[in-house]
Amino acid sequence: DRLISNLIPSLQQLHLRQCDPALEDLQGKFVVQQLASRFPTMKRLDLEGNKLGDATAQALGDLLSSGWPLKTLNLERNCVGDAGAQRLAGVIARHPAIQMNLEANELGETGKDAIRDALVTALRCGAKPNFQPYCLLREARAVVA
């Protein structure tokens, strides 16, 4: 908490890649909640290569849905599963301009379907979502075509 409170109040981007020791899921949930409350104008958050899972992804989904204005969210190489993917899918459907990376997570078919459906919705509304893994975006484009 002391680290966060000493950072510049107008922080726009933060890279917490491959923390040593890696951020665990409940720690990640706490960190993102604190970041959103202390840095309400943050635009870019990079959490690649930690051990963040569904609790962190769901917290991020809640924060983004409530207006936290991130433009780029990198969750590559974490442990996000179906529940987290489903929550983030809701964000994609409503805020398709966000650049999101969920490459190399633990998405099952339920999570992939939720993301794909959200991308289809965004594409049908004329949005141009920027999402990784690209294969899900490509599949969504094929449905819309």
Rosetta blueprint (number, residue, H / E / L):
1 D L
2 R H
3 L H
4 I H
5 S H
6 N H
7 L L
8 I L
9 P L
10 S L
11 L L
12 Q L
13 Q E
14 L E
15 H E
16 L L
17 R L
18 Q L
19 C L
20 D L
21 P L
22 A L
23 L L
24 E E
25 D H
26 L H
27 Q H
28 G H
29 K H
30 F H
31 V H
32 V H
33 Q H
34 Q H
35 L H
36 A H
37 S H
38 R H
39 F L
40 P L
41 T L
42 M L
43 K L
44 R E
45 L E
46 D E
47 L L
48 E L
49 G L
50 N L
51 K E
52 L L
53 G L
54 D H
55 A H
56 T H
57 A H
58 Q H
59 A H
60 L H
61 G H
62 D H
63 L H
64 L H
65 S H
66 S L
67 G L
68 W L
69 P L
70 L L
71 K L
72 T E
73 L E
74 N E
75 L L
76 E L
77 R L
78 N L
79 C L
80 V L
81 G L
82 D H
83 A H
84 G H
85 A H
86 Q H
87 R H
88 L H
89 A H
90 G H
91 V H
92 I H
93 A H
94 R H
95 H L
96 P L
97 A L
98 I L
99 Q E
100 M E
101 N E
102 L L
103 E L
104 A L
105 N L
106 E L
107 L L
108 G L
109 E H
110 T H
111 G H
112 K H
113 D H
114 A H
115 I H
116 R H
117 D H
118 A H
119 L H
120 V H
121 T H
122 A H
123 L H
124 R H
125 C L
126 G L
127 A L
128 K L
129 P L
130 N E
131 F E
132 Q E
133 P L
134 Y H
135 C H
136 L H
137 L H
138 R H
139 E H
140 A H
141 R H
142 A H
143 V H
144 V H
145 A L
